[in-house]
Amino acid sequence: MGLQGGSREAWPIEGVIELVFPDEEAARVVYESVLYEHRTVPYRRSRIDFLLDGRKIVIRFLARDNSALRGTLNSYLRWIKVAMDSLEV
């Protein structure tokens, strides 16, 4: 998967979420809106790749436990939702 940070046993939960937008511009605006949070929020129990691929945003993740997974994904999805809501204004 390309994520760094330890052996497979240390990161038993892994997955990918792909969000497809109507066009590349919308995907880029949302991606750039969330990118600062992605770069500055420290996570100790999860690892995230946050990528822009045309009109898709791809979130690849590794987590140590379900709680870490839930907290990390909730943060990313909330940031994305706020950015998407701002596009509608």
C-alpha positions as CSV (number, residue, x, y, z in Angstrom):
1,M,0.0,0.0,0.0
2,G,3.0,2.3,0.3
3,L,2.4,3.6,3.8
4,Q,5.4,3.8,6.1
5,G,5.6,3.0,9.8
6,G,6.2,-0.5,11.0
7,S,5.4,-4.1,10.4
8,R,2.1,-5.5,9.3
9,E,1.4,-6.8,12.8
10,A,1.7,-3.3,14.2
11,W,-1.0,-2.0,11.8
12,P,-3.6,-4.7,11.5
13,I,-6.4,-2.5,10.0
14,E,-5.9,-1.2,6.5
15,G,-8.1,0.1,3.7
16,V,-8.8,2.6,1.0
17,I,-11.6,5.1,0.5
18,E,-12.1,6.8,-2.9
19,L,-14.3,9.8,-3.2
20,V,-15.3,10.7,-6.8
21,F,-16.2,14.3,-7.5
22,P,-18.2,15.7,-10.5
23,D,-15.1,17.3,-11.9
24,E,-11.4,17.7,-11.3
25,E,-11.8,21.3,-10.1
26,A,-14.2,20.3,-7.3
27,A,-11.8,17.5,-6.2
28,R,-8.8,19.9,-6.3
29,V,-10.6,22.5,-4.2
30,V,-11.7,20.0,-1.6
31,Y,-8.2,18.3,-1.5
32,E,-6.4,21.6,-1.1
33,S,-8.8,22.6,1.7
34,V,-8.0,19.5,3.7
35,L,-4.3,19.3,2.9
36,Y,-3.2,21.6,5.7
37,E,-5.0,19.5,8.3
38,H,-3.5,16.3,6.8
39,R,0.0,17.7,7.0
40,T,-0.2,19.2,10.5
41,V,-2.3,16.8,12.6
42,P,-0.1,14.2,14.3
43,Y,-1.5,10.7,14.5
44,R,0.3,8.1,16.6
45,R,-2.0,5.1,16.1
46,S,-2.8,5.5,12.4
47,R,-1.0,6.4,9.1
48,I,-2.8,8.1,6.2
49,D,-1.9,8.7,2.6
50,F,-4.2,11.5,1.3
51,L,-4.0,11.8,-2.5
52,L,-5.6,13.6,-5.4
53,D,-6.1,11.6,-8.6
54,G,-8.0,13.5,-11.2
55,R,-11.5,13.8,-10.0
56,K,-10.9,11.4,-7.1
57,I,-9.6,11.9,-3.6
58,V,-8.0,8.7,-2.3
59,I,-7.6,8.1,1.4
60,R,-5.3,5.1,2.2
61,F,-5.0,4.2,5.8
62,L,-3.4,1.9,8.4
63,A,-4.6,1.8,12.0
64,R,-3.5,0.0,15.1
65,D,-7.1,-0.5,16.4
66,N,-10.7,0.2,15.6
67,S,-10.8,3.3,17.8
68,A,-7.8,4.9,16.0
69,L,-9.5,4.0,12.7
70,R,-12.8,5.6,13.6
71,G,-11.2,8.8,15.0
72,T,-8.9,9.3,12.0
73,L,-11.6,8.6,9.4
74,N,-14.1,10.7,11.2
75,S,-11.7,13.7,11.1
76,Y,-10.9,13.3,7.4
77,L,-14.6,12.8,6.4
78,R,-15.7,15.8,8.5
79,W,-13.0,18.1,7.0
80,I,-14.0,16.9,3.5
81,K,-17.7,17.5,4.3
82,V,-17.0,21.1,5.4
83,A,-15.0,21.7,2.3
84,M,-17.8,20.3,0.1
85,D,-20.4,22.4,1.9
86,S,-18.3,25.5,1.2
87,L,-18.4,24.7,-2.6
88,E,-22.2,25.0,-2.5
89,V,-22.2,28.5,-1.0
